[in-house]
Amino acid sequence: MNKLFTRLAASLKKNACLARAAAVLQKSGNLARIGTALVFSLVTAGAVACGGLPLRLLVLVVACIGLLEFLTMHTGPARPGLKVAGIALCAALILSQGLDPLITLAAAALAAPAAGLVVIYDRIRGRNSLSAADYAPLFFGTAYIPLTLQLGLYLAPAEQFMVILCAAASDTGGYYAGTLFGRHKLCPVISPLKSWEGFGGGLVLCTAVCLLMGAASEHLQWRFLHLPLWAWALMGAVLHCAAVAGDLFESAVKRGLGRKDSGSLLPGHGGMLDRIDSFLFVLPTYMLIRVVTRFAQGS
């Protein structure tokens, strides 16, 4: 009899969890979030599969929109000169990828003269009260968004898929595990909705993606990283931590500026920057792991 009641209680508990999950998925915001994520994923997967110009154009569009959102958060709808300079820098950085490294370096160095031209423009327009700090978002935003996204163009397609999937797995696992089971706050000062339960969900899913990619790389002989499975699992944990840090960083920036979202372009997500904030930390972290691993292996 005791065993019967134990099984019945477990069944009810399981059904309650399933009912709660269904309720979460049925919310209009979550349906919009899922729909947007599917469309964004299909476009990204298609561009990565094609490579070349389609991928470069997608990176350019994402970088320009992300930088415009970043600059708008700091300056509002004004300061068109700053935004034009940002778009020009985005184009220079993304389109110079694959050329001589000195050309890419020169494109990055254009941030200083670009800011100088904006200063001249602002003075002509009578904005004499602006200080050097008012132009800092252009420098930081350029390094944070287009310069970081450009790194992905140096990766093999399998690596690009892996980094994208790791960032998405961390976000998805964290969001739904936190929504369903979140009780203990992760960092309430910056992001009140994030929980340790969500952190665990993202960790499990991101690590699983890395393990699957590691197993597939051996089977399909991609061989972009020569690592044992335990190292792939460790890399998944590190990339998940980077994803959470990227998310918290953008939340801190928005909180400091009194913003809830970076924009409203993507239903259920907010702005483009809200969608790629984790990826902007995962990508350079993976590049560092890649460089260190290949250096240690002498390849």
C-alpha positions in Angstrom: 0.0 0.0 0.0 2.8 2.4 0.9 4.5 1.7 -2.4 1.2 2.4 -4.2 0.8 5.8 -2.5 4.4 6.6 -3.3 4.0 5.9 -7.0 0.7 7.9 -7.1 2.4 10.9 -5.4 5.3 10.7 -7.8 2.9 10.6 -10.8 0.9 13.6 -9.5 4.1 15.5 -9.0 5.3 14.6 -12.5 1.9 15.7 -14.0 2.1 19.0 -12.1 5.5 19.7 -13.6 4.2 18.8 -17.0 1.2 21.1 -16.5 3.4 23.9 -15.4 5.7 23.5 -18.4 2.7 23.5 -20.7 1.4 26.7 -19.1 4.8 28.3 -19.6 4.9 27.4 -23.3 1.3 28.6 -23.8 2.1 32.1 -22.8 1.9 34.5 -25.8 5.3 35.9 -25.0 6.9 32.5 -25.0 5.2 31.5 -28.2 6.6 34.7 -29.8 10.0 33.9 -28.3 10.0 30.4 -29.8 8.8 31.6 -33.2 11.4 34.3 -33.4 14.1 31.9 -32.3 13.1 29.4 -35.0 13.2 32.0 -37.8 16.5 33.4 -36.5 18.0 29.9 -36.2 16.9 29.0 -39.7 18.4 32.1 -41.2 21.6 31.7 -39.3 21.9 28.0 -40.2 21.4 28.8 -43.8 24.0 31.5 -43.8 26.6 29.3 -42.0 25.9 26.4 -44.4 26.4 28.7 -47.4 29.4 30.5 -46.0 31.1 33.2 -48.1 29.1 36.3 -48.9 25.7 35.2 -47.4 27.4 34.6 -44.0 29.4 37.8 -44.2 26.3 39.9 -45.0 24.4 38.3 -42.1 27.2 39.1 -39.7 27.3 42.7 -41.1 23.5 43.2 -40.6 23.6 41.7 -37.1 26.6 43.8 -36.1 25.1 47.0 -37.5 21.8 46.5 -35.8 23.5 45.5 -32.5 25.8 48.5 -32.6 23.0 50.9 -33.4 21.0 49.6 -30.5 24.0 49.9 -28.2 24.6 53.5 -29.3 20.9 54.4 -29.1 20.7 53.1 -25.5 23.5 55.5 -24.6 22.5 58.5 -26.6 18.8 58.2 -27.4 17.4 58.9 -30.9 19.8 61.9 -31.3 23.4 62.0 -32.4 23.0 60.7 -36.0 26.7 61.4 -36.7 27.8 58.8 -34.1 25.5 56.2 -35.6 26.7 56.8 -39.1 30.3 56.4 -37.9 29.3 53.2 -36.2 27.8 51.7 -39.3 30.8 52.7 -41.4 33.2 51.0 -38.8 31.0 47.9 -38.8 31.2 47.7 -42.6 35.0 48.2 -42.6 35.6 45.6 -39.9 33.4 42.9 -41.3 34.2 43.4 -45.0 38.0 43.5 -44.4 37.9 40.0 -42.8 40.0 37.6 -44.9 42.2 40.3 -46.3 45.6 41.2 -45.1 45.6 41.4 -41.2 47.0 44.9 -41.5 43.9 46.0 -43.4 41.7 44.6 -40.6 43.9 46.4 -38.0 43.6 49.6 -40.0 39.9 49.2 -40.1 39.8 48.9 -36.3 42.1 51.9 -36.0 39.5 54.0 -38.0 37.5 54.3 -34.8 39.7 57.2 -33.7 39.4 59.4 -36.8 35.7 58.4 -37.1 35.1 59.7 -33.6 37.1 62.8 -34.6 34.8 63.5 -37.5 31.8 63.1 -35.3 33.3 65.6 -32.8 33.7 68.1 -35.7 30.2 67.5 -36.9 28.8 68.0 -33.4 30.7 71.2 -32.9 29.3 72.5 -36.3 25.8 71.6 -35.1 26.4 73.6 -31.9 26.8 70.7 -29.4 29.6 72.3 -27.5 28.7 70.8 -24.1 29.7 67.3 -25.1 32.8 65.8 -23.5 35.1 62.9 -24.5 33.0 60.5 -22.4 30.1 61.2 -24.8 32.0 59.5 -27.6 33.2 56.5 -25.6 30.2 54.3 -26.6 31.5 54.3 -30.2 34.9 52.9 -29.2 33.5 50.4 -26.7 30.6 49.4 -28.9 32.9 48.8 -31.9 35.1 46.4 -29.9 32.2 44.8 -28.2 30.0 44.0 -31.2 31.5 44.1 -34.8 35.1 43.3 -33.8 33.9 40.4 -31.7 31.5 39.0 -34.4 34.2 39.3 -37.0 36.1 36.5 -35.1 33.5 34.0 -36.1 34.3 34.4 -39.8 37.7 32.8 -39.1 36.2 29.6 -37.9 35.3 26.4 -39.8 31.6 25.9 -40.4 31.4 23.1 -37.9 33.0 25.4 -35.3 30.6 28.2 -36.1 27.6 25.8 -35.6 29.1 24.6 -32.3 29.6 28.1 -30.9 26.1 29.2 -32.0 24.5 26.1 -30.5 26.4 26.4 -27.2 25.2 30.0 -26.8 21.7 29.1 -27.7 21.7 26.0 -25.4 22.9 28.0 -22.5 20.2 30.7 -23.1 17.4 28.1 -23.7 18.3 25.8 -20.9 18.7 28.7 -18.5 15.5 30.4 -19.4 13.2 27.4 -19.2 14.8 25.7 -16.2 14.7 29.1 -14.4 11.1 29.7 -15.4 10.0 26.2 -14.2 12.2 25.6 -11.2 13.8 28.9 -10.3 13.9 29.6 -6.6 17.4 30.8 -5.6 18.5 34.1 -7.2 21.8 34.1 -9.1 22.5 37.8 -9.2 19.4 39.9 -8.1 21.3 43.2 -8.1 21.8 42.9 -11.9 19.1 40.5 -13.1 16.4 39.6 -10.6 14.9 36.9 -12.7 18.0 34.8 -13.1 18.4 31.8 -10.8 20.9 29.1 -9.9 18.4 26.5 -11.1 18.4 28.3 -14.5 22.2 28.3 -14.4 22.2 24.6 -13.8 19.7 24.0 -16.7 21.9 26.0 -19.1 25.0 24.2 -17.9 23.5 20.8 -18.6 22.3 21.7 -22.1 25.5 23.5 -23.1 27.7 20.7 -21.9 25.5 18.2 -23.7 26.0 20.1 -27.0 29.7 20.2 -26.5 29.8 16.4 -25.8 27.7 15.7 -28.9 30.0 17.9 -31.0 33.0 16.2 -29.6 31.6 12.7 -30.4 30.6 13.8 -33.8 34.0 15.4 -34.6 35.6 12.0 -33.9 33.1 10.1 -36.0 32.9 12.6 -38.9 36.6 13.4 -38.7 36.1 17.2 -38.5 39.1 17.3 -36.2 39.0 21.0 -35.6 40.0 20.3 -31.9 41.8 17.2 -30.8 40.3 16.7 -27.3 39.1 13.8 -25.2 35.4 13.8 -24.2 36.0 15.0 -20.7 37.7 18.1 -22.2 34.7 18.7 -24.4 32.5 18.6 -21.3 34.8 21.0 -19.5 34.7 23.3 -22.5 30.9 23.2 -22.4 31.0 24.3 -18.7 33.4 27.2 -19.5 31.4 28.3 -22.5 28.2 28.3 -20.4 29.9 30.5 -17.8 30.9 32.9 -20.6 27.3 32.9 -21.9 26.0 33.8 -18.4 28.6 36.5 -18.0 27.6 38.0 -21.4 24.0 38.0 -20.4 24.7 39.6 -17.0 27.0 42.2 -18.6 24.3 43.4 -21.0 21.7 43.3 -18.2 24.1 45.5 -16.1 24.5 48.0 -19.0 20.7 48.2 -19.5 20.1 48.5 -15.8 22.6 51.4 -15.6 20.8 53.1 -18.4 17.3 52.5 -17.2 16.4 50.2 -20.1 14.5 46.9 -20.0 15.5 45.8 -23.6 18.1 46.9 -26.1 15.3 47.3 -28.7 12.1 45.8 -29.9 13.1 44.3 -33.2 12.7 40.6 -32.2 9.3 39.6 -30.7 9.7 37.8 -27.4 13.4 38.7 -27.1 13.6 42.4 -27.4 16.4 43.8 -29.5 19.2 42.2 -31.5 21.6 42.8 -28.7 19.3 40.9 -26.3 19.6 37.9 -28.7 23.3 37.9 -29.1 24.6 39.1 -25.7 25.6 35.6 -24.7 27.2 34.8 -28.0 29.4 37.9 -27.8 31.1 36.4 -24.8 31.0 32.7 -25.9 32.7 33.4 -29.3 36.0 35.1 -28.0 36.1 32.5 -25.1 36.0 29.7 -27.6 38.7 31.4 -29.8 40.9 31.6 -26.7 40.4 27.9 -25.9 41.1 27.1 -29.6 44.3 29.1 -29.6 45.6 27.7 -26.3 44.7 24.1 -27.3 46.4 24.3 -30.6 49.5 25.9 -29.1 49.6 23.2 -26.4 49.3 20.5 -29.0 51.9 22.1 -31.2 49.6 22.5 -34.2 
